[in-house]
C-alpha cells in the first residue's frame, strides 16, 4: 500500500520550502547542481539572478538599438562607393588583443571541465580557426590532463595540444590566434614556459598569433577558483595539486575538485603583466577579470601596465561548474561592468550569454571590441561537429551587418553609446571615445 501525503507536514507558503527540504535531505550536495549533470550540462546565470526586467533579460538584453534619422556616415559611404550602401558593405574585420580577426567574436575559454576539454572543444577549435577568430584555452588543462608526448605534438598537455593542433591545422596562418590562460596551478606547472618553447607551437609564435592570459577571475564564480567533479580515482591523482572535497555524500563516487583562486592587488597585477611582456616578448598579453565591483580600476590597471586586451566576464558568463548561489547571486551583470568601466582605455573583450547579433552589437556600442562565445559555441558544435559553430557565427555576423548598417555605420569601431537606449538611464555606460584610426585597423594591437 502506497503511503499518501503527510498531512501533518509543516508548510511555509511563500517561502522556498522545496529548496530547504532538498538541503535537509542532501546536505552539502545541495549547494551544487546534481553531479550526474556534470559534463552534460552547461551552467551560467539563471534568469532569476538578473535585475528586474522582462523574464530572462538582463539590462544588456533589455536595451534597444536606436537608429538615427540623419546618417552622415551613410552619406560618406555613398560617396566612397558611388552608390547607395547596403548591409553587405559593413566590414566586420577588427583587431582583437593584437590579432587580426575576421569578426568581432572570439571563442571563450573552456578549461579542464569534461564538457570543455573533450571532443567538442577540439571541434570548436577547428571551426574557430576556419572563421578566422581568436580562441582562448582555459585554465588547469595541463595540471589535470598531464603532459603530452612527442606524438601528441610536443610538450603541451595532451588535451591542450589537441586543441592547438586542430586550430593550427585549420587556420589560414594569418587570422586569429591562440590565447592560453594561466591559473595558480598552471603557474606551478610552468605552462607558459612549456608552450613558448614547444616546437609545435612555434608557427603561432612566429606568425604573432600566440597570447597568454592571466586569469584573475571568472563570471560563473567570482572570488573562487575552478571547480570540477571527479571520481575517486581522479581525486586521488589530483589531490596533490588541487583541493578535493567530499560534498556530494560519502556513499557516491563524485568528489569536488577545487583550484585556488589566486591573490591579486594592483601592484601584483602590474608586476604580472610586466613579467609576461618581459619573459614572453613575442606573445600577446591578455588579462581575464571577474565581474567585481572594482572592475573599472582593475581593467585600467591592466591596460596601463601594458595588457593588449582585458576580458571581462559578466555574471551571466560561464560554462563550468559552480555553486548555485554563485550562478544566481554573485557578481555584477555585464551591463553594469560596462557602465563602470566607461570609455575603455584599451581593447575590452566581453563574455556572458552571447549567441546572437543584437546583444553583440549593443555590447560593441557600449565599448567592447569583441564578444566571446562560450556555451553557445559548445551547443552549436554539439549540434554539428563540422559546421555548427561556423553557421552560428555566420548568423551572428549577418545580424551584426544588418544592425550596424541600420545605424548608418559600416564598421564595429564606428558604433557609440548614442546607438543604444537604456530603459534605466542609471544602467547606461558613459559615452565611448572613438579610438584613433590607426588603432581600429585590422591587426592593431589594441
C-alpha positions in Angstrom: 0.0 0.0 0.0 1.4 3.4 -1.0 1.5 6.0 1.7 -0.3 9.2 1.0 1.0 12.7 1.5 1.9 13.6 5.0 -0.9 15.8 6.0 0.9 16.7 9.2 4.0 18.1 7.4 4.8 21.7 8.2 4.2 24.1 5.4 5.6 27.5 4.6 3.6 29.2 1.9 5.6 31.9 0.0 8.9 30.5 1.3 11.3 28.3 -0.7 10.2 25.2 1.1 11.3 22.8 -1.6 14.8 24.1 -1.6 15.0 23.9 2.2 13.8 20.3 2.2 16.2 19.4 -0.6 19.1 20.8 1.5 17.8 18.9 4.6 17.9 15.7 2.6 21.2 16.2 0.7 23.2 18.5 2.9 26.3 19.9 1.3 25.5 18.2 -2.0 22.6 20.6 -2.5 25.0 23.6 -2.7 25.8 22.4 -6.3 23.9 21.1 -9.2 23.4 17.4 -9.2 26.8 15.7 -10.0 25.0 13.5 -12.5 24.6 16.5 -14.8 28.4 17.3 -14.8 29.8 17.0 -18.3 26.3 17.0 -19.8 25.0 20.5 -18.8 26.4 24.0 -19.2 25.9 26.3 -16.3 25.6 30.1 -16.0 23.4 32.8 -14.6 19.8 31.9 -14.2 17.2 34.5 -15.3 16.2 34.8 -11.6 19.6 36.2 -10.9 19.2 39.0 -13.4 18.0 42.5 -12.5 14.3 43.4 -12.9 13.1 43.4 -16.5 11.5 41.0 -18.9 11.7 37.4 -17.9 15.2 36.1 -18.6 16.6 39.5 -19.6 19.4 41.4 -18.0 20.0 45.1 -18.7 22.1 44.5 -21.8 19.2 42.4 -23.3 16.6 44.9 -22.3 18.4 47.8 -24.0 17.5 48.7 -27.6 19.4 49.8 -30.6 18.2 53.2 -31.9 19.0 54.2 -35.5 19.0 58.0 -36.1 17.1 59.7 -38.9 20.1 61.6 -40.2 23.1 59.5 -41.2 26.2 61.4 -42.2 28.4 58.2 -42.2 26.0 56.7 -44.7 26.5 59.7 -46.9 30.2 59.3 -46.6 29.9 55.6 -47.6 27.7 56.5 -50.5 30.3 58.9 -51.9 33.0 56.4 -51.4 31.2 53.6 -53.2 29.4 55.7 -55.8 26.1 54.1 -54.9 23.7 53.6 -52.1 25.4 51.4 -49.4 23.7 48.2 -48.2 24.4 45.9 -45.2 26.8 43.8 -47.2 29.1 46.9 -47.1 29.6 46.6 -43.3 33.2 45.4 -42.7 33.3 43.3 -39.5 37.1 42.7 -39.6 38.8 44.1 -36.5 41.8 43.9 -34.2 41.3 41.8 -31.1 44.0 42.0 -28.5 46.8 42.2 -31.1 45.3 39.6 -33.5 43.6 40.2 -36.8 40.1 38.8 -36.6 37.5 38.3 -39.4 34.7 39.0 -37.0 34.2 40.9 -33.6 33.9 37.5 -32.0 36.2 35.1 -30.2 36.0 31.6 -28.8 35.8 31.9 -25.0 37.9 29.9 -22.6 37.0 26.2 -21.9 39.1 24.9 -19.1 39.6 21.4 -17.7 35.9 20.6 -17.3 34.6 17.5 -19.0 32.5 19.4 -21.5 35.2 21.9 -22.2 38.3 19.7 -22.7 36.9 16.8 -24.8 36.0 16.2 -28.5 33.5 19.1 -28.5 36.3 21.6 -27.6 38.6 20.2 -30.3 35.9 20.6 -32.9 35.2 24.1 -31.7 38.9 24.9 -32.1 39.0 23.9 -35.7 35.9 25.8 -36.6 37.1 29.0 -34.8 40.3 28.7 -36.9 38.2 28.4 -40.1 36.2 31.5 -39.0 39.5 33.5 -38.5 38.7 34.5 -34.9 40.9 34.1 -31.8 40.5 31.2 -29.4 41.2 31.2 -25.7 42.2 28.0 -24.0 41.1 27.8 -20.4 42.9 27.1 -17.1 44.1 23.9 -15.4 44.3 21.7 -18.6 48.0 20.8 -18.0 47.7 20.1 -14.3 44.6 18.0 -14.8 45.4 16.1 -18.1 49.1 15.9 -17.8 51.9 16.4 -20.3 51.8 15.0 -23.8 54.4 13.1 -25.6 56.2 13.9 -28.8 53.5 12.2 -30.8 51.0 14.5 -29.1 52.7 17.4 -30.8 55.3 18.4 -28.3 55.4 19.2 -24.5 52.0 20.7 -24.3 49.4 18.8 -22.4 47.5 16.2 -24.4 44.1 17.9 -24.3 45.7 21.3 -24.8 47.9 20.1 -27.6 44.9 18.5 -29.4 43.1 21.9 -29.4 46.1 23.8 -30.6 46.8 21.3 -33.4 43.2 21.5 -34.5 43.4 25.3 -34.6 46.7 25.5 -36.4 45.8 22.8 -39.0 42.5 24.6 -39.9 43.9 28.2 -39.8 44.9 30.3 -42.8 48.1 31.2 -40.9 47.2 34.9 -40.7 43.9 35.5 -39.0 43.0 34.8 -35.4 45.3 33.5 -32.7 45.5 31.2 -29.7 45.5 32.6 -26.1 46.3 30.3 -23.2 45.1 31.1 -19.7 47.1 30.6 -16.6 45.8 30.0 -13.1 47.8 29.4 -9.9 48.1 25.7 -10.6 49.1 26.4 -14.2 51.9 28.6 -12.9 53.1 25.8 -10.7 53.2 23.6 -13.8 55.0 26.3 -15.8 52.5 26.0 -18.6 53.5 29.2 -20.4 57.2 28.3 -20.4 56.4 24.8 -21.8 54.3 26.3 -24.6 56.6 29.2 -25.5 59.4 26.7 -26.2 57.3 23.9 -27.7 58.2 23.3 -31.4 54.6 22.5 -32.2 53.6 26.0 -31.1 56.3 27.8 -33.0 54.0 28.5 -36.0 51.8 30.6 -33.7 54.8 32.4 -32.1 56.4 33.2 -35.5 53.2 34.5 -37.0 52.5 36.6 -33.9 49.4 34.6 -33.1 50.2 33.3 -29.6 48.9 35.0 -26.5 48.9 34.4 -22.8 46.0 35.4 -20.5 46.4 36.0 -16.8 43.2 34.7 -15.2 42.2 36.8 -12.2 38.6 35.5 -12.1 35.5 34.4 -13.9 31.9 35.3 -14.2 30.4 32.0 -13.0 32.0 32.2 -9.6 33.8 35.4 -8.8 36.3 35.1 -6.0 36.6 31.3 -6.4 39.0 29.1 -8.5 38.0 26.5 -11.0 35.8 23.6 -9.9 35.1 20.2 -11.5 33.5 16.9 -10.4 35.9 13.9 -10.4 35.6 10.3 -9.4 37.5 8.6 -6.6 40.5 7.6 -8.8 40.9 11.1 -10.2 40.5 12.6 -6.8 43.5 10.6 -5.6 45.6 11.5 -8.6 44.8 15.3 -8.4 44.9 15.7 -4.6 48.5 16.9 -4.6 47.8 19.9 -6.9 44.1 20.6 -6.0 41.8 20.6 -3.1 39.4 17.6 -3.2 36.3 17.8 -1.1 33.5 15.3 -0.3 30.4 17.4 -0.6 28.2 15.0 -2.6 28.0 12.3 0.1 30.5 9.6 1.1 28.4 6.9 -0.5 28.7 8.2 -4.0 31.7 8.3 -6.3 31.6 12.0 -7.0 34.1 14.4 -5.4 34.6 18.2 -5.8 37.9 19.3 -7.2 38.8 22.9 -6.2 41.5 25.1 -7.6 42.9 28.1 -5.7 41.7 31.5 -6.9 45.0 33.3 -6.6 45.6 36.6 -4.7 45.8 39.9 -6.6 46.4 43.5 -5.8 47.0 46.5 -8.1 50.8 46.0 -7.7 50.6 42.3 -8.2 48.7 42.7 -11.5 51.2 45.4 -12.7 54.1 43.1 -11.9 52.5 40.1 -13.5 51.7 41.9 -16.8 55.3 43.3 -16.9 56.7 39.8 -16.2 54.6 38.4 -19.1 55.8 41.1 -21.5 59.4 40.7 -20.5 59.6 36.9 -20.4 57.4 36.2 -23.4 58.1 39.2 -25.7 56.5 37.5 -28.8 53.3 36.6 -27.1 50.3 38.9 -26.7 49.2 39.7 -23.1 45.6 39.3 -22.1 44.0 39.7 -18.6 40.8 38.0 -17.6 38.6 39.7 -15.0 35.6 38.6 -13.0 32.6 41.0 -12.7 33.9 42.6 -9.5 32.8 45.9 -8.0 36.2 47.4 -8.8 36.3 46.1 -12.4 37.0 49.7 -13.7 40.1 50.0 -11.6 41.2 46.5 -12.4 40.9 47.0 -16.2 42.7 50.4 -16.1 45.5 48.8 -14.1 46.0 46.0 -16.6 45.9 48.3 -19.6 48.3 50.8 -18.1 50.7 48.0 -17.3 50.7 47.0 -20.9 48.0 44.4 -21.5 46.9 44.0 -25.1 43.4 43.1 -24.0 41.2 42.8 -20.9 38.4 40.3 -21.0 35.5 41.0 -18.6 33.3 38.0 -17.7 29.9 39.2 -16.8 27.9 37.4 -14.1 26.0 35.9 -16.9 29.1 34.1 -18.2 30.5 30.6 -17.6 30.3 27.1 -18.9 31.8 25.3 -15.9 30.8 24.0 -12.5 29.8 26.5 -9.8 27.8 26.6 -6.6 24.1 27.6 -7.2 24.4 30.7 -5.0 27.2 32.0 -7.3 25.3 31.3 -10.5 22.3 33.3 -9.4 23.5 35.8 -6.8 27.2 36.8 -7.1 28.9 39.3 -9.5 27.9 42.3 -11.5 25.8 41.9 -14.7 27.8 42.7 -17.8 25.9 45.8 -18.4 26.9 47.2 -15.1 30.5 46.2 -15.7 30.4 48.2 -19.0 28.8 51.2 -17.2 31.5 51.2 -14.5 34.4 50.9 -17.0 33.0 53.6 -19.2 35.1 54.5 -22.3 37.8 51.8 -22.3 41.5 52.7 -22.3 42.4 49.7 -24.4 40.9 46.6 -26.0 37.9 45.5 -24.0 36.5 42.0 -24.6 33.3 40.7 -23.0 31.7 37.4 -22.4 28.4 36.3 -21.0 25.3 34.9 -22.8 26.3 35.9 -26.3 24.6 33.9 -29.0 23.0 36.5 -31.5 23.7 39.8 -33.1 21.6 42.2 -31.1 23.3 41.6 -27.7 26.7 41.6 -29.5 26.1 45.0 -31.3 24.8 46.6 -28.0 28.0 45.4 -26.2 30.2 46.8 -29.0 28.3 50.1 -28.9 28.9 50.2 -25.1 32.7 50.0 -25.6 33.6 46.3 -26.2 35.9 45.3 -29.1 34.5 41.8 -29.4 32.2 39.3 -27.7 33.1 35.7 -26.6 31.1 32.6 -27.5 31.1 30.0 -24.7 28.0 28.0 -24.0 26.6 28.9 -27.4 29.8 27.6 -29.1 29.7 24.3 -27.3 26.0 23.8 -28.1 26.5 24.7 -31.7 29.3 22.2 -32.1 27.3 19.6 -30.2 24.6 20.0 -32.9 27.1 19.8 -35.8 30.8 18.8 -35.2 31.8 20.1 -38.7 29.9 23.3 -39.2 27.8 24.2 -36.1 30.0 27.0 -34.8 30.7 28.3 -38.3 27.0 28.6 -39.0 26.3 30.1 -35.6 28.9 32.8 -36.2 27.7 33.4 -39.7 24.2 34.1 -38.4 25.6 36.5 -35.8 27.7 38.2 -38.5 24.7 38.7 -40.7 22.7 40.2 -37.8 25.6 42.4 -36.9 25.8 43.7 -40.5 22.1 44.4 -40.7 22.0 46.2 -37.3 25.2 48.2 -37.9 24.0 49.2 -41.3 20.7 50.3 -39.9 22.5 52.6 -37.5 24.1 54.3 -40.6 27.6 52.9 -39.9 29.8 50.4 -41.6 32.3 49.1 -39.1 32.1 47.9 -35.5 34.5 50.6 -34.4 32.1 53.3 -35.6 29.5 52.3 -33.0 29.0 54.5 -30.0 26.9 54.8 -26.8 24.4 57.0 -28.7 23.4 53.9 -30.6 21.8 52.3 -27.6 18.8 53.3 -25.5 18.6 52.0 -21.9 15.2 51.9 -20.2 17.0 52.6 -16.9 19.4 55.5 -17.6 21.4 54.6 -14.5 22.5 51.5 -16.4 23.7 53.3 -19.4 27.5 53.2 -19.9 29.3 56.6 -20.3 29.7 57.7 -23.9 32.7 56.0 -25.5 35.5 58.0 -27.1 36.3 56.7 -30.6 39.7 55.0 -30.9 42.3 56.6 -33.2 42.0 55.4 -36.7 45.3 53.6 -36.5 44.1 51.6 -33.6 41.0 50.5 -35.4 42.8 49.0 -38.3 42.7 45.2 -38.7 45.5 43.6 -36.7 46.1 46.6 -34.4 47.5 45.7 -31.0 44.6 47.2 -29.1 
